[in-house]
Amino acid sequence: MNDLNIVLLEPEIPQNTGNIARTCASSGASLHMIKPLGFKIDDAKLKRAGMDYWYHLDIHYYENIDEFFEKNPDANFYLFTKKASKRYTDINYDKRVFFFFGRESCGLPEALLEKYSERCLRIPMKEGLRSLNQSNSVAIAVYEYLRQHDFDGLSDNGGWINHEN
């Protein structure tokens, strides 16, 4: 398991999960998926969105949220929700963290947000809009964590970065 961990609670849209898997593989984050899933793991849309990155991914599955906490009892975690008062940039992230994201249709359960209200974070956005795309939200959180840790373990020579232009 890696220092940076993305937790998807009951993801519904295969394309989002595929994009998140690609972000996790490219950034060195582990992906944790808590069932039920809104798609089959062999879903063509899931595979297409994740491209050939599935082989580079550290992925973990859980039957429910209780199993996640049983297997990760000391998890330093944060819950991403539009209902939080703290911004994701207000936190100095420890080396090992778990970022939780809820279902695309309704977010994380209210009971979870209430129980861990001090661990809730938001990504600022324009007033009156419902939400950002889940895979974009994950990427924002992942790269803030990486920025704070000086992009440890990542290369500036890969991907679309071109320092010669």
C-alpha positions in Angstrom: 0.0 0.0 0.0 1.2 3.5 -0.9 1.3 6.6 1.2 -1.4 8.3 -0.8 -4.7 6.4 -0.9 -7.9 7.2 -2.8 -11.1 5.6 -1.4 -14.2 5.4 -3.5 -17.3 4.6 -1.6 -19.8 2.9 -3.8 -18.7 4.4 -7.1 -21.4 4.4 -9.8 -19.9 5.6 -13.1 -17.3 3.3 -14.7 -15.7 6.1 -16.8 -15.1 8.2 -13.6 -13.5 5.2 -11.9 -11.4 4.4 -14.9 -10.1 8.0 -15.0 -9.4 7.9 -11.2 -7.6 4.6 -11.7 -5.4 6.3 -14.3 -4.7 9.2 -12.0 -3.8 6.8 -9.2 -1.5 4.7 -11.4 0.2 7.9 -12.7 0.7 9.5 -9.3 1.6 6.3 -7.3 -1.6 6.4 -5.2 -3.4 3.2 -4.2 -7.1 2.9 -5.1 -9.6 1.5 -2.6 -13.1 0.6 -3.8 -15.9 0.0 -1.3 -18.8 -2.1 -2.6 -21.4 -2.1 -3.9 -20.0 -0.9 -7.2 -22.4 0.5 -9.9 -20.7 -1.5 -12.6 -18.8 -4.7 -13.3 -15.0 -4.6 -12.9 -14.7 -5.9 -16.5 -16.9 -3.1 -17.8 -15.5 -2.0 -21.2 -16.0 1.7 -20.3 -14.1 1.2 -17.1 -11.2 -0.5 -18.9 -11.2 2.1 -21.7 -11.1 5.1 -19.3 -8.2 3.5 -17.4 -6.5 2.5 -20.6 -3.5 0.2 -20.0 -2.8 1.7 -16.5 -4.6 -1.2 -14.7 -1.4 -3.2 -14.6 0.3 -0.3 -12.8 -2.4 0.1 -10.2 -2.4 -0.9 -6.5 -6.1 -1.6 -6.0 -8.0 -2.9 -2.9 -11.7 -4.0 -2.7 -13.9 -4.0 0.4 -17.4 -5.5 0.9 -18.5 -2.4 2.9 -17.2 0.6 4.8 -16.9 -1.4 8.1 -14.5 -3.8 6.4 -12.4 -0.8 5.2 -12.0 0.5 8.7 -11.3 -3.0 10.1 -8.5 -3.4 7.7 -7.2 0.1 8.0 -7.8 0.9 11.7 -5.2 3.7 12.0 -6.1 5.4 8.7 -5.5 9.1 8.6 -8.4 10.0 6.4 -10.2 13.0 5.0 -13.7 13.1 3.5 -14.3 15.3 0.4 -17.7 17.0 0.4 -19.2 20.3 -0.6 -20.7 20.5 2.9 -17.3 21.1 4.6 -16.2 24.4 6.0 -12.4 23.7 5.6 -10.8 23.8 2.2 -8.6 21.0 1.0 -5.7 23.5 0.9 -6.1 24.3 4.6 -4.5 21.0 5.6 -0.8 20.0 5.8 -1.1 16.4 4.8 0.9 13.8 6.7 2.9 11.4 4.6 0.2 8.6 4.7 -3.4 9.7 4.0 -6.6 8.3 2.7 -8.9 10.6 0.7 -12.6 9.5 0.6 -15.0 10.3 -2.2 -18.7 9.3 -2.3 -21.1 8.2 -4.9 -21.4 10.5 -7.9 -25.2 10.9 -7.4 -25.2 11.8 -3.7 -21.7 12.0 -2.2 -20.8 10.6 1.1 -23.4 9.5 3.6 -24.6 12.1 6.1 -23.9 9.9 9.1 -20.3 9.6 8.0 -19.9 13.3 7.5 -21.5 14.1 10.9 -19.3 11.5 12.7 -16.1 12.8 11.2 -17.0 16.5 10.6 -13.5 17.6 11.6 -12.1 15.5 8.7 -14.4 17.0 6.0 -12.8 19.1 3.3 -14.2 20.9 0.3 -12.9 22.1 -3.1 -14.2 25.7 -3.6 -16.4 26.2 -6.6 -18.9 28.7 -8.0 -22.0 29.2 -5.8 -25.2 27.5 -6.9 -23.6 24.6 -8.8 -24.0 21.1 -7.6 -20.5 19.6 -7.8 -17.3 19.0 -9.8 -16.8 15.8 -11.7 -15.6 13.1 -9.3 -12.5 12.2 -11.3 -11.5 15.9 -11.5 -12.0 16.3 -7.7 -9.8 13.3 -7.1 -7.1 14.7 -9.4 -7.2 18.1 -7.6 -6.8 16.4 -4.2 -4.1 14.1 -5.4 -1.9 16.8 -6.9 -2.3 19.1 -3.8 -1.0 16.2 -1.7 1.8 15.6 -4.2 2.7 19.3 -4.3 3.0 19.4 -0.5 5.4 16.4 -0.6 7.4 17.9 -3.5 6.1 15.4 -6.0 8.2 12.7 -4.2 8.8 9.7 -6.5 7.5 11.3 -9.6 9.3 12.4 -12.7 9.1 15.8 -14.5 10.1 14.1 -17.7 6.9 12.0 -18.3 3.4 12.6 -19.5 2.6 15.9 -21.2 5.2 18.0 -19.4 7.7 19.4 -21.9 10.3 21.8 -20.4 11.9 22.5 -23.7 9.0 24.5 -25.1 
